[in-house]
């Protein structure tokens, strides 16, 4: 996928663009943990070196949350609490993250799960079907 890096960087740092969630995140790289600050906007996860107020530098990681699974990790295997993994189906790449609390873990996993465009389109289709069924039922009554 091709993307314009400057446009994505501006999008990530644009305070007017809807932000779903942000908070401290750690990323496992080469079996070591790297601290960062995650920002989820639409279906893009930006991970910065600094905190929210200091996101003027480009993110060190940008993931477009499409064609992937979000799974909780076995904390006994990983050796860290509150961990989850983003696994991409087409490339088989995976990224392991750790949240700072159980509540934060739940929020990251739930929002990342509903971020992909496919999920949004499926939800939209389901709502349309429910509306049609309700309208048909109302016409019969």
C-alpha positions in Angstrom: 0.0 0.0 0.0 1.3 3.4 -0.9 0.8 6.4 1.4 2.0 9.9 1.6 4.2 10.1 4.7 3.7 13.9 5.2 -0.1 13.6 5.0 -0.1 10.8 7.5 2.2 12.6 9.8 -0.1 15.7 9.7 -3.1 13.5 10.3 -1.5 11.9 13.3 -0.7 15.3 14.9 -3.9 17.1 13.9 -5.9 17.8 17.1 -9.1 18.4 15.1 -9.2 14.8 13.6 -11.2 12.4 15.8 -9.1 10.5 18.2 -10.6 7.3 19.5 -8.1 6.6 22.3 -4.6 7.4 23.4 -2.4 6.3 26.2 0.9 4.7 27.2 1.8 1.6 25.2 4.8 -0.6 25.2 6.0 -2.5 22.1 8.0 -5.7 22.2 10.9 -5.4 19.8 13.7 -8.1 19.7 12.4 -9.5 23.1 12.8 -6.1 24.8 10.1 -3.6 25.6 10.1 -0.1 24.1 7.9 2.5 25.9 5.7 4.7 23.7 2.5 6.7 23.5 -0.2 5.2 21.3 -2.8 7.2 19.5 -5.7 5.5 17.6 -7.3 7.7 15.0 -9.9 6.0 12.7 -8.2 2.7 11.7 -4.6 3.9 12.2 -2.5 3.3 15.3 0.3 5.9 15.7 3.0 5.0 18.3 5.3 7.9 19.4 8.4 8.0 21.6 7.0 10.8 23.7 3.7 11.5 25.6 0.7 13.1 24.0 1.8 16.7 24.5 5.1 15.9 22.7 3.9 14.3 19.5 5.4 16.9 17.2 8.0 14.3 16.1 6.9 11.6 13.6 5.7 8.3 15.2 8.2 5.4 15.3 5.4 3.0 14.3 2.3 3.4 12.2 -0.1 0.5 11.8 -3.1 0.6 9.6 -5.6 -1.7 11.3 -6.9 -3.7 8.4 -6.8 -7.4 7.5 -5.7 -8.4 11.0 -6.6 -10.1 14.3 -6.4 -8.5 17.7 -5.7 -11.2 20.4 -4.9 -11.2 24.1 -1.5 -12.7 24.8 -0.6 -15.4 27.4 1.0 -13.3 30.0 2.9 -16.3 31.4 4.6 -16.8 28.0 5.3 -13.1 27.4 6.3 -12.3 31.0 4.4 -9.1 31.1 0.9 -8.1 32.2 -1.9 -6.6 30.0 -0.5 -7.7 26.7 -2.2 -8.1 23.3 -1.1 -8.9 19.8 -2.0 -7.5 16.4 -1.5 -10.2 13.7 -1.8 -9.3 10.1 -3.3 -12.0 7.9 -1.7 -11.2 4.6 1.8 -10.6 5.7 1.9 -12.8 8.8 3.6 -10.0 10.7 2.7 -9.5 14.3 3.2 -6.8 16.9 3.0 -7.4 20.7 1.9 -4.5 22.9 1.5 -4.0 26.6 -1.0 -1.6 28.1 -0.5 0.0 31.5 -3.6 -1.4 33.2 -6.4 -3.9 32.8 -8.9 -1.2 32.0 -6.6 0.3 29.4 -6.0 -3.2 27.9 -9.8 -3.6 27.5 -10.2 -0.3 25.9 -7.3 -0.8 23.4 -8.5 -4.3 22.4 -12.1 -3.3 22.0 -11.4 -0.2 20.0 -8.8 -1.9 17.8 -11.2 -4.7 17.1 -13.9 -2.4 15.7 -11.5 -0.1 13.8 -11.2 -2.0 10.5 -13.3 -0.7 7.6 -14.6 -4.3 7.1 -16.1 -4.3 10.6 -17.7 -0.9 10.1 -19.2 -1.9 6.8 -20.6 -5.2 8.3 -22.1 -3.2 11.2 -23.6 -0.7 8.7 -25.1 -3.6 6.7 -26.5 -5.2 9.8 -28.2 -1.9 10.8 -29.7 -1.5 7.4 -31.1 -5.0 7.6 -32.6 -4.3 11.0 -34.2 -1.1 9.7 -35.7 -2.9 6.7 -37.1 -5.6 9.0 -38.6 -3.0 11.3 -40.1 -1.1 8.4 -41.6 -4.3 6.9 -43.0 -5.3 10.3 -44.5 -1.8 10.8 -46.2 -2.0 7.4 -47.8 -5.3 8.2 -49.2 -4.0 11.5 
